[in-house]
Amino acid sequence: MNELRESEALESLKNVLHYWFETKVKLLRNTNGASTRKKALLLTVLAGFLWGTSFPSIRFGLQYMEPFTFVFLRFLIASITMFSIMIVTKNASINLNNKRLILLLGIINGVAYLLQYVGMVYTFAFASSLFVNLSVVWVALLSPVVLKERLSRKKVAGVIVSLFGVVLMTTNLEFGSLEKADFFGNLLVIIAGMLWAVFIIFNKPLIGQTRNLVQSMTLILIFTMIPLLPIATFSIENILTLSWQAWTVILYTAIMCWVVPYYFWLKGLKHISPVTSAVVLLTEIIIAVAISTIFLGEILTVIAGIGGTFIIIAILLVS
């Protein structure tokens, strides 16, 4: 009888210890998962911050050079920088998976930038900013179809709230000006926004499958140059006459507004969904407006401030 009781007691103790161990393991996994997600969100915010500085930087740089010269030299310097990093860190490899996807992403990125820069010649800057940042809507529409991403109520609410924020910050509710904008220019910028939505979505499987992130980034930048090569003829003759201010902006936007934030963004995208990433990246609009207000003397209206608040709420919803 005593042996039976001892056996039952040991079995009960074993079950209790097993339950305790499983609970601790699950708690540890959840804690690690939450910590990883927080790091991913922080990296995405940092990427949005750096990309946000590109808008006032580009505006400043366009005072010293033509748009085509600017975009071509920006990505040329970015490509050279990433190629140098790849060689120095010994990340160059002949065996590369996802070659077609990397080529596709590079060309999509190059075409999108080309369309945006051409479109900005024909339309207003605020219209360009509005239509480009509509990419968050295209991501929300395409991601469930392409990646089978499940959109929770919070994500849907975040996308809708972010859209209101973008409209308020970019238009200041002065929609009459949109009617004066050129239809062709608007169309080009809208297509650019759609292409960047595709770029965001297909970077998700890339970051999940790639074994060499540095090399993948380098090749994407090099392939980005393919659609930009036709405008190189407009740039070569201007290179020797560029001022030091122009070269400073080119170097800054190439490295701090592309190489660094793209790396941060890809590292973050590995652990969050494309829709969440697209909404969080809207921090770039807030940063762009803040810098333009502080350093370029632009006026921050109440409506734009409300729009920025909407974007912050949207980020909190999807986070």
VOVEXVO-276564 format. One record per atom (N, C-alpha, C): residue in one letter; y, x, z. Coordinates in steps of 0.001 Angstrom, whole numbers, plus 500000, padded with zeros to 6 digits. Layout:
! residues N
AYXZ/...
! end
This chain:
! residues 319
M498790500831500000/M500000500000500000/M501270500872500000/N501245501895500877/N502390502806500949/N502605503547499638/E501472503946499023/E501568504650497735/E502178503744496674/L501826502440496722/L502362501480495758/L503869501326495954/R504280501244497224/R505700501114497519/R506480502356497102/E505893503522497349/E506544504768496937/E506680504838495422/S505641504385494724/S505660504384493269/S506740503444492740/E506857502269493363/E507883501305492945/E509287501843493241/A509419502474494392/A510719503041494759/A511136504147493792/L510173504999493440/L510460506074492485/L510826505518491120/E510123504450490706/E510407503822489410/E511801503206489409/S512156502562490532/S513486501972490652/S514564503052490606/L514326504141491340/L515276505254491339/L515415505849489942/K514283505949489245/K514293506476487876/K515131505593486961/N514980504258487107/N515738503315486280/N517226503397486575/V517548503530487877/V518959503638488271/V519587504900487704/L518877506023487810/L519382507295487284/L519532507247485766/H518557506604485102/H518607506470483644/H519817505647483219/Y520046504528483951/Y521192503672483643/Y522499504431483876/W522545505174485012/W523757505948485330/W524034506996484258/F522961507670483805/F523119508716482793/F523611508124481467/E523020507000481044/E523436506364479788/E524886505900479862/T525285505356481017/T526666504902481201/T527644506063481092/K527303507193481704/K528169508373481647/K528283508915480224/V527162508913479511/V527168509404478130/V528060508523477258/K527928507200477404/K528751506277476625/K530227506445476966/L530513506599478268/L531898506791478701/L532470508077478126/L531658509146478128/L532107510433477587/L532371510325476093/R531483509603475383/R531672509424473943/R532940508632473655/N533156507569474433/N534351506758474231/N535611507552474530/T535548508376475587/T536697509206475942/T537001510222474859/N535938510879474350/N536122511853473266/N536649511183472010/G536123509976471733/G536579509242470552/G538045508855470656/A538452508401471856/A539854508025472062/A540760509251471959/S540306510387472509/S541086511616472443/S541245512094471003/T540152512003470223/T540194512409468816/T541138511519468024/R541105510207468301/R541983509273467597/R543449509549467934/K543731509850469209/K545107510150469602/K545617511394468882/K544760512419468770/K545145513639468056/K545405513335466578/A544557512469465990/A544718512103464580/A546039511368464363/L546359510455465281/L547624509718465175/L548813510659465337/L548703511613466269/L549786512576466482/L549998513440465248/L548919513896464633/L549029514705463412/L549671513899462287/T549336512616462195/T549915511762461156/T551400511543461400/V551772511369462669/V553194511232463008/V553953512504462647/L553369513666462952/L554004514948462606/L554160515090461092/A553131514655460348/A553216514697458887/A554341513793458407/G554430512581458982/G555506511661458614/G556877512225458947/F556968512912460100/F558236513531460497/F558684514563459459/L557772515466459081/L558120516513458118/L558413515935456742/W557602514970456289/W557880514334455003/W559206513585455040/G559567513057456224/G560843512358456346/G562025513278456131/T561880514551456494/T562981515503456284/T563165515840454812/S562180515481453991/S562273515822452565/S563338514995451850/F563549513741452281/F564503512867451577/F565932513408451638/P566475513691452822/P567812514296452849/P567835515697452257/S566722516430452376/S566667517774451783/S566755517705450263/I566045516745449683/I566085516572448223/I567483516160447779/R568080515242448542/R569439514815448205/R570392516004448225/F570237516876449224/F571074518071449319/F570783519013448158/G569494519200447848/G569110520133446798/G569548519709445411/L569615518401445175/L570002517911443847/L571462518192443527/Q572211518644444509/Q573590519062444240/Q573623520409443518/Y572504521148443572/Y572480522506443044/Y571530522691441866/M570755521650441531/M569822521789440401/M569430520424439867/E568849520444438656/E568396519209438018/E567112518719438678/P566859517387438634/P565653516833439268/P564354517444438759/F564241517625437420/F563004518161436845/F562767519595437312/T563843520384437356/T563720521759437837/T563256521767439286/F563810520878440072/F563494520793441497/F562008520478441708/V561516519409441099/V560134518985441353/V559134520003440825/F559439520615439680/F558512521601439114/F558422522835440008/L559580523388440399/L559578524599441224/L559033524319442627/R559276523115443124/R558753522754444447/R557226522860444478/F556570522293443497/F555112522311443498/F554550523633442995/L555322524355442219/L554894525695441833/L554838526593443066/I555886526554443884/I555919527358445115/I554837526895446083/A554638525578446196/A553606525041447085/A552218525511446649/S551979525514445334/S550683525960444808/S550455527443445079/I551490528252444847/I551385529692445097/I551132529953446587/T551821529196447447/T551653529353448896/T550220529037449318/M549685527891448853/M548325527501449224/M547289528457448643/F547538528937447437/F546609529888446815/F546571531185447623/S547741531627448087/S547809532853448902/S547069532658450226/I547259531492450841/I546570531187452100/I545060531169451885/M544632530589450779/M543203530513450474/M542597531907450321/I543309532809449663/I542803534170449458/I542799534947450768/V543890534880451510/V544014535635452763/V542971535181453787/T542746533863453875/T541779533329454844/T540347533331454315/K540172533860453093/K538848533968452468/K538141532614452356/N538916531617451900/N538370530280451713/N538057529965450253/A538176530969449402/A537849530761447990/A536337530741447816/S535849529740447103/S534404529604446912/S534119529029445526/I533056529523444925/I532653529002443606/I531997527635443767/N531213527489444836/N530525526222445090/N531498525229445718/L531910524261444939/L532873523270445396/L532367521878445057/N532247521040446083/N531859519662445831/N533095518812445525/N532878517638444992/N533962516691444671/N534973517250443677/K534500518006442679/K535427518595441698/K536211517518440951/R535523516470440525/R536190515409439756/R537216514682440609/L536872514420441871/L537795513722442773/L539040514562443020/I538869515859443195/I540002516756443425/I540906516801442194/L540306516877441018/L541085516862439777/L541852515552439648/L541182514441439932/L541815513117439838/L542993513006440800/L542800513451442048/L543867513354443044/L545077514200442652/G544823515388442123/G545923516253441698/G546740515626440582/I546064515083439576/I546764514473438439/I547524513222438885/I546893512401439739/I547559511197440252/I548835511581440996/N548752512604441834/N549913513050442600/N551026513543441675/G550658514321440667/G551654514844439727/G552321513747438924/V551526512796438436/V552078511686437645/V553004510833438515/A552594510583439775/A553410509773440683/A554767510419440931/Y554766511735441177/Y556037512426441398/Y556897512410440138/L556270512599438995/L557014512596437739/L557665511234437505/L556898510156437736/L557434508809437553/L558571508532438533/Q558417509008439781/Q559471508777440767/Q560765509489440370/Y560653510747439968/Y561855511502439622/Y562531510939438375/V561727510511437374/V562306509900436176/V562910508547436537/G562198507769437346/G562692506456437743/G563989506534438513/M564141507573439349/M565357507726440152/M566588508002439290/V566362508452438067/V567485508667437148/V568070507331436710/Y567220506288436649/Y567632504996436118/Y567895503929437182/T567411504126438393/T567581503106439426/T568281503698440637/F568613502828441592/F569321503264442790/F568357503923443778/A568910504781444634/A568080505509445589/A567394504559446573/F568125503522447042/F567530502616448023/F566407501807447397/A566572501451446099/A565513500716445399/A564280501594445239/S564508502862444928/S563401503810444800/S562647503940446115/S563392504078447218/S562761504207448531/S561961502960448885/L562507501783448583/L561818500521448875/L560504500422448117/F560552500650446795/F559366500458445966/F558303501520446229/V558713502741446527/V557745503793446842/V557007503462448134/N557740502986449145/N557121502705450431/N556373501383450473/L556388500655449371/L555509499492449251/L554050499929449125/S553835501236449051/S552471501763448972/S551625501305450150/V552273501031451300/V551521500559452471/V550855499220452176/V551521498387451368/V550947497087450991/V549788497290450025/W549972498180449049/W548906498436448068/W547681499033448757/V547902499889449745/V546774500461450498/V546015499354451220/A546757498431451841/A546120497329452571/A545331496421451640/L545778496291450394/L545072495444449431/L543862496148448819/L543984497453448579/L542931498187447875/L541844498730448797/S542219499126450014/S541258499770450903/S540037498902451227/P540206497606451504/P539012496782451753/P538096496688450542/V538670496784449342/V537874496680448112/V537179498000447803/V537928499106447882/V537401500412447492/V536547501028448599/L537049500999449836/L536367501669450944/L535664500702451893/K535754499406451582/K535136498385452446/K535714498435453859/E536984498792453975/E537620498851455289/E537845497438455825/R537510497242457076/R537713495942457702/R539113495892458307/L539878494891457877/L541236494752458383/L541255493796459568/S541533494344460731/S541636493506461922/S542956492744461890/R543091491788462795/R544340491018462867/R545526491914463187/K545301492908464037/K546381493833464387/K546825494658463181/K545861495079462354/K546215495853461160/K547002494998460172/V546553493758459966/V547267492852459060/V548679492606459574/A548794492346460889/A550109492139461494/A550970493389461351/G550352494569461527/G551079495822461396/G551628496033459996/V550828495702458987/V551271495842457589/V552439494900457304/I552331493648457762/I553389492657457518/I554681493056458221/V554557493453459495/V555745493868460256/V556371495111459641/S555536496056459200/S556061497284458584/S556795496967457289/L556303495978456544/L556963495583455290/L558369495057455576/F558493494221456611/F559820493738457007/F560722494906457377/G560170495860458113/G560956497017458521/G561438497838457346/V560544498063456381/V560912498832455184/V562016498127454407/V561885496815454227/V562891496045453485/V564249496127454177/L564265495964455500/L565527496021456238/L566177497395456158/M565369498456456298/M565924499803456324/M566387500275454950/T565721499828453895/T566051500338452555/T567080499487451820/T567145498195452132/T568076497315451405/T569282496916452235/N569163496985453566/N570228496505454449/N570572495045454145/L569567494333453611/L569676492917453228/L570709492670452133/E571049493716451387/E571966493567450249/E571147493482448965/F570493492331448770/F569568492176447653/F570291492035446309/G571574491725446356/G572317491595445106/G572337492878444314/S572272494009445024/S572287495303444339/S571015495539443545/L569912494912443986/L568650495085443270/L568733494527441856/E569513493447441688/E569659492836440367/E570377493766439396/K571207494659439936/K571950495595439090/K571113496812438709/A570030497020439433/A569178498181439153/A568442497999437835/D568170499106437170/D567504499074435870/D566034498686436031/F565580497738435200/F564196497252435289/F563209498376434993/F563498499196433983/F562604500286433597/F562462501291434735/G563571501652435365/G563529502590436473/G562747502028437645/N562983500743437961/N562242500100439053/N560745500086438771/L560388499793437522/L558980499723437140/L558297501073437332/L558963502136436919/L558383503479437074/L558132503811438545/V559083503456439408/V558953503773440828/V557876502898441486/I557766501648441053/I556712500757441568/I555339501326441219/I555185501799439979/I553907502393439556/I553620503649440377/A554680504425440651/A554508505625441480/A553974505250442858/G554515504188443459/G554039503727444759/G552584503298444712/M552197502636443630/M550799502220443462/M549879503436443354/L550331504441442606/L549520505652442442/L549347506378443771/W550397506396444596/W550268507055445898/W549354506269446824/A549283504955446637/A548319504169447404/A546895504593447049/V546649504780445751/V545341505266445295/V545086506666445829/F546127507496445839/F546029508868446359/F545622508854447828/I546251507977448628/I545941507877450057/I544494507445450255/I544075506427449513/I542736505859449691/I541644506868449340/F541794507571448222/F540725508467447775/F540758509829448463/N541807510085449253/N541769511271450108/N540825511070451282/K540545509802451622/K539650509500452742/K538228510010452481/P537594509660451355/P536263510232451109/P536295511748450900/L537418512264450380/L537515513712450189/L537450514445451524/I538243514002452501/I538288514681453789/I536975514516454541/G536236513449454220/G534961513225454882/G533830514056454311/Q533979514491453049/Q532893515184452364/Q533155516662452118/T534437517053452081/T534741518429451723/T534270519417452786/R533767520542452338/R533339521607453244/R534381522721453328/N535415522631452490/N536428523677452449/N537787523019452212/L538450522629453303/L539702521883453204/L540802522692452535/V540918523973452885/V541981524818452325/V541842524925450812/Q540613525142450329/Q540408525249448885/Q540672523919448185/S540260522823448800/S540507521507448210/S542000521232448090/M542765521548449150/M544213521379449115/M544839522226448020/T544374523464447908/T544916524383446899/T544700523848445495/L543484523399445215/L543172522906443872/L543919521614443558/I544082520746444557/I544852519520444334/I546282519860443948/L546876520833444633/L548239521241444299/L548319521857442907/I547328522682442566/I547317523292441231/I547176522214440149/F546279521237440374/F546094520151439406/F547300519219439360/T548075519187440453/T549316518407440453/T550284518953439407/M550176520246439134/M551080520883438181/M550819520447436743/I549619519940436448/I549266519593435060/I550242518583434455/P550501517428435101/P551470516483434515/P552904517009434529/L553163518029435376/L554522518551435472/L554808519659434468/L553767520167433808/L553962521277432859/L554906520934431699/P554861519688431174/P555795519378430070/P557262519551430437/I557604519376431736/I559011519511432117/I559358520952432476/A558360521845432377/A558622523248432692/A559652523841431734/T559680523340430513/T560641523851429521/T562077523590429945/F562271522519430757/F563618522227431245/F563971523085432453/S562950523733433021/S563151524450434286/S563304525953434106/I562582526521433142/I562552527980432983/I563939528565432768/E564726527913431919/E566046528463431605/E567022528352432787/N566678527480433766/N567579527297434902/N567239528181436093/I566050528792436095/I565587529529437267/I566525530680437627/L566935531440436633/L567756532629436884/L569151532288437380/T569598531068437152/T570968530707437542/T571031529906438847/L569874529692439485/L569863528901440718/L570515529671441863/S571242528950442700/S571909529553443850/S570930529746444998/W571360530476446027/W570503530680447193/W570271529366447936/Q571252528443447875/Q571054527140448513/Q569917526375447843/A569862526453446510/A568804525762445767/A567436526330446124/W567327527660446157/W566037528293446482/W565621528001447920/T566587527897448819/T566278527568450212/T565643526182450312/V566239525221449611/V565713523855449640/V564352523787448955/I564193524519447862/I562903524543447156/I561811525066448077/L562082526184448751/L561096526780449660/L560784525847450824/Y561829525232451381/Y561620524341452519/Y560790523123452128/T561147522461451027/T560424521248450630/T559003521570450150/A558805522772449604/A557467523156449142/A556524523399450313/I557018524111451328/I556145524509452447/I556174523497453589/M557385523172454070/M557505522304455252/M557466520816454907/C557616520482453629/C557572519072453231/C556401518770452307/W555497519767452165/W554271519457451429/W553048520174452003/V553035521489451999/V551854522236452443/V551488521883453893/V552443522015454809/V552173521771456237/V551864520295456518/P552723519346456081/P552417517937456399/P551165517416455709/Y550861517927454519/Y549639517473453840/Y548402517896454623/Y548441519102455183/Y547326519581456018/Y547198518714457272/F548333518468457948/F548320517612459141/F547773516227458805/W548259515680457699/W547874514322457314/W546382514224457018/L545843515192456300/L544412515178455986/L543564515301457255/K543982516154458183/K543248516297459443/K543267514991460235/G544385514277460175/G544476512997460858/G543692511910460158/L543733511917458821/L543054510881458034/L541548510892458242/K541019512019458665/K539577512135458889/K539102511192459993/H540000510826460921/H539593510047462090/H540275508686462201/I541139508337461234/I541744507010461228/I541620506421459835/S541844505114459713/S541675504438458427/S542887504675457527/P542739504498456212/P543872504651455295/P545026503694455593/V544700502451455993/V545756501480456301/V546558501930457516/T545859502343458572/T546538502858459767/T547399504061459415/S546847504970458610/S547570506167458206/S548829505814457420/A548709504852456495/A549848504471455656/A550978503872456492/V550626503070457489/V551643502462458354/V552305503518459229/V551504504398459843/V552049505435460724/V552961506385459941/L552634506635458675/L553451507530457851/L554861506983457593/L555063505692457869/L556394505122457684/L557411505698458664/T556940506512459600/T557875507242460464/T558819508104459625/E558379508434458413/E559230509278457558/E560532508573457208/I560513507233457082/I561744506506456777/I562714506611457945/I562194506440459174/I563037506522460363/I563663507914460471/I562854508945460250/I563356510325460329/I564393510579459242/A564123510104458037/A565046510307456918/A566408509672457221/V566388508445457749/V567639507747458073/V568364508451459213/A567609508890460228/A568227509566461373/A568913510857460947/I568240511657460125/I568818512926459666/I570033512673458776/S569913511681457895/S571032511359456999/S572247510888457789/T571986510172458890/T573088509679459722/T573758510823460478/I572942511727461045/I573472512809461882/I574124513915461060/F573446514335459976/F573898515518459235/F574633515213457934/L574366514066457335/L574999513755456050/L576099512712456164/G576336512241457379/G577454511321457588/G577206509897457131/E575958509536456830/E575672508161456427/E575742507251457651/I576090505979457397/I576276505027458492/I574977504285458765/L574559504279460033/L573375503536460446/L573808502132460843/T573407501136460072/T573786499759460349/T572852499139461379/V573284498009461926/V572466497285462897/V571175496809462243/I571296496350461000/I570118495846460276/I569098496959460063/A569578498148459702/A568674499289459524/A568016499655460855/G568776499553461943/G568215499827463256/G567116498842463619/I567329497571463281/I566306496550463519/I565067496851462680/G565298497282461432/G564181497653460559/G563366498786461138/G564051499786461704/G563355500895462340/G562528500437463529/T563062499469464281/T562318498907465411/T561053498200464932/F561162497461463823/F559991496789463246/F558906497801462873/I559323498917462286/I558356499940461880/I557665500540463101/I558428500796464165/I557827501325465396/I556821500339465973/I557175499036465964/I556246498005466449/I554976497990465600/A555150498122464272/A553999498134463358/A553067499308463656/I553659500470463917/I552866501661464230/I552075501444465523/L552714500839466519/L552024500562467777/L550891499555467574/L551092498594466680/L550052497591466414/L548793498215465809/V548986499086464823/V547806499667464150/V547222500838464929/S547962501338465914/S547473502487466687/S546622502066467870/
! end
